[in-house]
Amino acid sequence: MSAPEGFTSGYVPVNGLSIYYEERGTGGVPLLMLHGAFCTISNLRTQMTHLSQTRRVLALEYQAHGHTADIPDRPLTYHQLADDCAAFLSALKIPQADIYGYSLGGGIAEHLAIRHPGVVRKLVLSSTSYSSAGFPPEMLVGLKEITYERMAGSKYETEYQRVAPNPEGFKGLVERVKELNKGMIDIPEEDMRGIKADTFVLVGDADVVRTEHVVEMFKLRGGGQIGDIMGLPKAQLAVLPGTSHVGMMERKWVAEMVEEFLERGE
């Protein structure tokens, strides 16, 4: 299946997978964008279009998501997904990149920065947490008990059926994500503090992630100091008004803030 006009696409062999990706733009520090659970690259293209005006922007689809086929006996874990991203960049001969992860993609980006620190220059974490404490209790239960019946007929299933190599496989993807959620890895605070990359943390004020948790993440990344006295920290925080979890990728002006952060200090 061809990518939309202005995008190029392809497959890269990675850890036994054939990972689908799209890219747009040239020059600058490459930016790798990571989508949310059940999503495809389609929900990243608006921001990819803006950000690619000044740099090469890539996005991939994880195991069992979108165009990338599943391997039934291969675990779907945060560590494995992070390792897949590192191997993907290596296969394309990209030694270092900026990483922009949304939702599940943000969790993967955190593990990528911890497990493969040399690969990540700057880190953008959107609508994500570093531990299960980032979700309200009822939301956490919902994530771990998600069922195909709740997802059937959703826009996520429709998009999956449109692009997946096995259009009937969405029920299996729901089970995959359910097991991933049950195995959610809490990242120790010392590991979050130890991430080398400058970090921009974003959340909607009506998000599924607790705002208080995101503020703590911002502080762990070095934020919270008085900029007029101590200088601006390497971490940035944005709480978007009138914005839900899904809405975070629908706000066109988020890309402008991300672009400014990525270009700071260049």
C-alpha positions, 0 to 999 in steps of 0.5 A: 500500500502506497503512502500519501503524497509527500510521504515515502514508505517501506519495510525494514527487517528488524528482530524477525519482523518486517516493520512498516514505516513512513518518512517525510522531509530531509536534513536536520536531526532525524525525528522518530515518532511513535504512535499509541496503542491500536493506532497506525501512522495515520494519526501522526501524519498531520504533525509529521507534515509540519515537523518535516519542514525542517528535518527528516521525520520517520514513523514506524508501526509496531509488531501487530499494529497496522501494516506490520504483521504479528509474530504469534509466539513473540512477546509484546513488551515495552522492552521488546518494542523499545529494542525494536525501535533501536534496531530500526534506527540502526538498520537505517544507519541513523546513529542518533535521533530525537524521539517523540512518543505519544501514549504507548509510544511515550512509554516505549520512548522512555524505555528506549532512552533508558536501554539505548541512551546513545540513540536518543538526543531529545525526548518528547513524551506526550500523554504518557506515564512512567508508572501505573500510578499515572492513571486513575484507578478506574482507568488502570482497571479498564486498561488491564480488562479491555475486551474486543467487544469494547473496541469492535466497530471503533475507528481503530478497528476500521483503520486496522482492517484497511491496512493490516496484512491480516484484516481479521486480526484485530481481536488478536491485537486487543488481546496483545495490548491487554497482556501488554497493559497487564505487564506494565513496567513501573520505571524507578524514579532514579531511572527517570532522573538518569535519562540523558536526553533533554525532555519535553513532557505534554499532557491534556487537561482532560487526559487519561493520564493524571496531570499531577503524575506528569508534573512529577515526571517533569520534575524528575527530568530536571524541571521546576526550577526558577528560570529567571534565577537559575536559567531554563531547565533542560526539561519543559512542560505543557498542559494543553487546555481543553484537550483530551487524550485523543485530542493531543494528536489533533492539536496542530499547534502542538507541532509548533511547540515540539519544533521549538523544543527540538531546535532549542540549542541547535 
